[in-house]
Amino acid sequence: MQMRALGVGFAVILAACTDTSMETLEYEPASAMAPVPQMSKMSADEGASGGAAGEIEASANYLAYRYGYDFSLPAAAVKTTAQQHADLCLKAGPRLCQILSQSTQDYDVDNVSANITLRAEPDWLDGFRTQMSETVTEADGKLTSSRVTAEDLTRQILDVDARLSAQITLRDRLQGLLETRNAELADLLALERELARVQGQIESATSTLRALRERVNMSIVDISYQTRSRAVSSSAISPIGRALKQFVGTVSQGIAAVINFLAFILPWLLFLVLPLIWFVVWLRRRKRTSKA
């Protein structure tokens, strides 16, 4: 009788929880193009801990923002300004700012560019914008363009949270069934396998939820630094300087080419052209002799 009750309970639990636990996440594109509203951000404590299932407010909007800034600077100030901004992020610490990528392209003295991608906490980002503007102004640069995009993660977060809650409920019920006495070994093994599967889904959903919350709690910032174009730059007249420096070398190469040509043609003059000339002269003399 206990075995039958155990089997019936196991079947009822699976029927009640499997549909909810196997829901597929859907992506919903964002439509908001505005600064980060307070309702779109989770608390710092909740984001740091990852939160527990069922603690998410269904009425809130969870938006992941991405900002972009393009600066035009003198060539000599590009590297310095980019490094100043990177240092501000490093100084704030990983809880407030993280450098995802940093690169510099140094083509020549008049063509230098740099790129930085950050992940920053929205409140800290407000002050960082002000500091960026100040350092760029001090370097005689300017902001050429800015942009902001937002991805609505509300449905994804709510779906994962609901799935996680269902899996936790299922796990607790399975653990209760394992405590049933006088159950057969086959039933216990089946329960343990199902419990291991559910626990794996719980850990996967927890990681997914933590990653989604991290995207909401911290915004992505793309910063580009480009060299400001000038009417006449040193690189524009540098070919003339290079040509003057290479003048003697070019003349030497020309003379060397002539010498190489003579060295190449001389054997042909000795073994082919001179015998041909001698033959022509001999032929003419023979004709004159025959006429006489």
C-alpha positions as CSV (number, residue, x, y, z in Angstrom):
1,M,0.0,0.0,0.0
2,Q,2.8,2.4,0.8
3,M,4.5,1.5,-2.5
4,R,1.3,2.4,-4.4
5,A,1.0,5.7,-2.5
6,L,4.6,6.5,-3.2
7,G,4.1,5.8,-7.0
8,V,0.8,7.8,-7.1
9,G,2.4,10.8,-5.3
10,F,5.4,10.7,-7.6
11,A,3.2,10.8,-10.7
12,V,1.0,13.6,-9.3
13,I,4.1,15.8,-8.5
14,L,5.6,15.3,-12.0
15,A,2.2,16.1,-13.6
16,A,1.8,19.2,-11.6
17,C,5.3,20.7,-12.0
18,T,6.7,19.4,-15.3
19,D,4.7,21.8,-17.6
20,T,5.8,24.8,-15.6
21,S,9.4,23.8,-15.3
22,M,9.9,23.2,-19.0
23,E,8.6,26.5,-20.3
24,T,10.8,28.0,-23.1
25,L,12.2,31.5,-22.7
26,E,11.2,34.0,-25.4
27,Y,13.0,37.1,-26.5
28,E,11.2,40.3,-26.6
29,P,13.0,43.3,-28.3
30,A,13.3,46.5,-26.4
31,S,11.5,49.7,-27.5
32,A,12.7,52.1,-24.8
33,M,15.3,54.7,-25.7
34,A,15.7,56.8,-22.6
35,P,17.9,57.1,-19.5
36,V,17.8,54.4,-17.0
37,P,14.6,54.7,-14.9
38,Q,14.7,53.7,-11.3
39,M,12.0,51.1,-11.8
40,S,14.3,49.2,-14.2
41,K,17.1,48.7,-11.7
42,M,17.3,46.1,-8.9
43,S,18.7,46.8,-5.6
44,A,22.5,46.4,-5.2
45,D,22.0,43.7,-2.5
46,E,19.7,41.7,-4.6
47,G,21.9,41.9,-7.6
48,A,25.0,40.9,-5.7
49,S,23.4,37.9,-4.1
50,G,21.6,36.7,-7.2
51,G,18.2,36.8,-5.3
52,A,15.9,34.0,-4.5
53,A,13.2,32.6,-6.6
54,G,9.9,34.4,-6.3
55,E,11.4,37.7,-5.0
56,I,11.0,39.5,-8.4
57,E,8.3,42.1,-8.7
58,A,6.0,41.2,-11.6
59,S,5.0,44.9,-12.0
60,A,8.5,46.2,-12.5
61,N,10.3,46.7,-15.8
62,Y,13.8,45.3,-16.2
63,L,15.8,47.0,-18.9
64,A,19.4,46.4,-19.9
65,Y,20.9,49.7,-21.2
66,R,23.8,50.2,-23.6
67,Y,25.4,53.6,-24.0
68,G,27.8,54.8,-26.7
69,Y,30.1,57.9,-26.8
70,D,32.4,59.0,-29.6
71,F,35.0,61.6,-29.0
72,S,37.2,63.7,-31.3
73,L,40.6,64.6,-29.9
74,P,44.1,65.9,-30.9
75,A,46.2,62.9,-31.9
76,A,48.6,63.4,-29.0
77,A,45.7,63.3,-26.5
78,V,43.9,60.2,-27.6
79,K,45.9,57.6,-25.7
80,T,46.2,59.8,-22.6
81,T,42.5,60.5,-22.4
82,A,41.5,56.9,-23.0
83,Q,43.8,55.8,-20.3
84,Q,42.4,58.4,-17.9
85,H,38.9,57.0,-18.4
86,A,40.1,53.4,-17.9
87,D,41.8,54.4,-14.7
88,L,38.6,55.9,-13.4
89,C,36.9,52.6,-13.9
90,L,39.7,50.6,-12.3
91,K,39.7,53.0,-9.3
92,A,36.0,52.5,-8.8
93,G,36.4,48.8,-8.4
94,P,34.6,45.8,-10.0
95,R,31.4,46.3,-8.0
96,L,30.9,49.6,-9.8
97,C,32.8,49.3,-13.0
98,Q,34.5,46.6,-15.1
99,I,36.6,47.0,-18.2
100,L,35.4,44.4,-20.8
101,S,37.8,45.5,-23.5
102,Q,40.4,48.1,-24.3
103,S,42.4,48.7,-27.5
104,T,44.6,51.3,-29.2
105,Q,45.4,51.7,-32.9
106,D,48.5,53.8,-33.6
107,Y,48.8,54.1,-37.4
108,D,51.0,57.2,-37.4
109,V,51.5,60.4,-35.5
110,D,48.4,62.0,-37.0
111,N,46.1,59.0,-37.0
112,V,45.6,57.4,-33.5
113,S,42.4,55.8,-32.2
114,A,41.3,54.0,-29.1
115,N,38.2,52.0,-27.9
116,I,37.0,51.0,-24.4
117,T,34.0,48.9,-23.4
118,L,32.9,49.1,-19.8
119,R,30.2,47.5,-17.6
120,A,29.1,50.1,-15.1
121,E,26.6,50.6,-12.3
122,P,24.0,53.2,-13.4
123,D,24.4,55.5,-10.4
124,W,28.2,55.5,-10.7
125,L,27.8,56.1,-14.5
126,D,26.2,59.4,-13.9
127,G,29.3,60.8,-12.3
128,F,31.6,59.1,-14.8
129,R,29.9,61.0,-17.6
130,T,30.7,64.3,-16.0
131,Q,34.3,63.2,-15.4
132,M,34.6,62.1,-19.1
133,S,33.3,65.4,-20.3
134,E,35.8,67.3,-18.1
135,T,38.9,65.3,-19.2
136,V,37.9,65.6,-22.9
137,T,37.4,69.3,-22.6
138,E,40.8,69.7,-20.9
139,A,42.4,67.8,-23.8
140,D,40.8,70.2,-26.3
141,G,38.4,67.5,-27.6
142,K,34.7,67.3,-28.1
143,L,31.9,64.8,-28.0
144,T,30.9,64.0,-31.6
145,S,28.0,61.6,-31.0
146,S,26.2,59.7,-28.3
147,R,23.6,57.0,-28.3
148,V,21.6,54.8,-26.0
149,T,19.7,51.5,-26.5
150,A,17.7,49.4,-24.1
151,E,16.7,45.7,-24.2
152,D,13.6,44.7,-22.2
153,L,14.5,41.7,-20.1
154,T,11.3,41.8,-18.1
155,R,9.7,38.7,-19.6
156,Q,12.8,36.7,-19.6
157,I,13.5,37.4,-15.9
158,L,9.9,36.7,-14.9
159,D,9.9,33.4,-16.9
160,V,13.1,32.2,-15.4
161,D,12.0,33.2,-11.9
162,A,8.7,31.3,-12.3
163,R,10.5,28.2,-13.6
164,L,13.0,28.4,-10.8
165,S,10.2,28.5,-8.2
166,A,8.4,25.5,-9.8
167,Q,11.6,23.5,-9.8
168,I,12.4,24.3,-6.1
169,T,8.8,23.2,-5.2
170,L,9.3,20.0,-7.1
171,R,12.7,19.4,-5.4
172,D,11.1,19.8,-2.0
173,R,8.3,17.4,-2.8
174,L,10.8,14.8,-4.2
175,Q,12.9,15.1,-1.0
176,G,9.7,14.4,1.0
177,L,9.0,11.3,-1.0
178,L,12.5,10.0,-0.4
179,E,11.8,10.1,3.3
180,T,9.0,7.6,2.9
181,R,9.8,4.3,4.6
182,N,9.5,0.8,3.3
183,A,9.9,2.0,-0.4
184,E,11.4,-0.4,-2.9
185,L,14.9,0.1,-4.1
186,A,13.8,0.7,-7.8
187,D,11.4,3.5,-6.7
188,L,14.1,5.1,-4.5
189,L,16.6,5.1,-7.4
190,A,14.1,6.6,-9.7
191,L,13.3,9.4,-7.2
192,E,17.0,10.1,-6.8
193,R,17.6,10.3,-10.5
194,E,14.7,12.7,-10.9
195,L,15.9,14.7,-7.9
196,A,19.4,15.0,-9.5
197,R,17.8,16.2,-12.8
198,V,15.7,18.8,-11.0
199,Q,18.6,20.0,-9.0
200,G,20.6,20.5,-12.2
201,Q,17.8,22.6,-13.7
202,I,17.6,24.7,-10.5
203,E,21.3,25.5,-10.7
204,S,21.0,26.3,-14.4
205,A,18.0,28.6,-13.9
206,T,19.8,30.3,-10.9
207,S,22.8,31.0,-13.1
208,T,20.6,32.4,-15.9
209,L,18.7,34.6,-13.5
210,R,21.9,35.9,-12.0
211,A,23.2,36.8,-15.4
212,L,20.0,38.5,-16.4
213,R,20.0,40.5,-13.2
214,E,23.6,41.5,-13.8
215,R,22.7,42.9,-17.2
216,V,20.0,45.0,-15.6
217,N,22.1,46.1,-12.6
218,M,25.0,47.3,-14.7
219,S,25.0,49.1,-18.1
220,I,27.3,48.6,-21.0
221,V,29.3,51.6,-22.2
222,D,31.1,51.8,-25.5
223,I,33.6,54.7,-25.8
224,S,35.4,55.5,-29.0
225,Y,38.3,58.0,-29.4
226,Q,39.3,59.3,-32.9
227,T,41.9,61.7,-34.1
228,R,40.6,65.1,-35.0
229,S,41.3,65.8,-38.7
230,R,43.5,68.8,-39.7
231,A,43.7,70.8,-43.0
232,V,47.4,70.2,-43.3
233,S,49.1,67.5,-41.2
234,S,52.7,66.4,-41.0
235,S,51.7,63.1,-42.7
236,A,50.5,65.0,-45.7
237,I,54.0,66.4,-46.5
238,S,56.0,63.5,-45.2
239,P,56.3,61.9,-48.6
240,I,58.4,64.9,-49.8
241,G,60.7,64.5,-46.8
242,R,61.0,60.8,-47.4
243,A,61.8,61.4,-51.1
244,L,64.6,63.9,-50.3
245,K,66.1,61.5,-47.8
246,Q,66.0,58.8,-50.4
247,F,67.4,61.0,-53.2
248,V,71.0,59.7,-53.0
249,G,69.9,56.2,-52.6
250,T,67.6,56.5,-55.7
251,V,70.4,57.8,-57.8
252,S,72.7,55.1,-56.6
253,Q,70.1,52.5,-57.5
254,G,69.8,54.0,-61.0
255,I,73.6,53.8,-61.6
256,A,73.7,50.3,-60.3
257,A,70.9,49.3,-62.7
258,V,73.0,50.7,-65.7
259,I,76.1,48.8,-64.5
260,N,74.0,45.6,-64.1
261,F,72.7,46.1,-67.7
262,L,76.2,46.5,-69.1
263,A,77.4,43.5,-67.2
264,F,74.5,41.5,-68.6
265,I,74.9,42.6,-72.3
266,L,78.7,42.4,-72.5
267,P,79.0,38.6,-73.0
268,W,76.5,38.8,-75.8
269,L,78.6,41.5,-77.5
270,L,81.7,39.3,-77.3
271,F,80.2,35.9,-78.4
272,L,77.4,36.9,-80.7
273,V,77.4,40.5,-81.9
274,L,81.1,40.8,-82.8
275,P,81.2,37.5,-84.8
276,L,78.1,38.7,-86.7
277,I,79.7,42.0,-87.5
278,W,82.9,40.2,-88.7
279,F,80.8,37.9,-90.9
280,V,79.0,40.9,-92.6
281,V,82.3,42.7,-93.3
282,W,83.7,39.5,-94.8
283,L,80.7,39.0,-97.0
284,R,80.9,42.5,-98.4
285,R,84.6,42.1,-99.2
286,R,83.9,38.8,-101.0
287,K,81.2,40.4,-103.2
288,R,83.6,43.2,-104.1
289,T,86.3,40.7,-105.0
290,S,84.0,38.7,-107.2
291,K,82.9,41.8,-109.1
292,A,86.5,42.8,-109.8
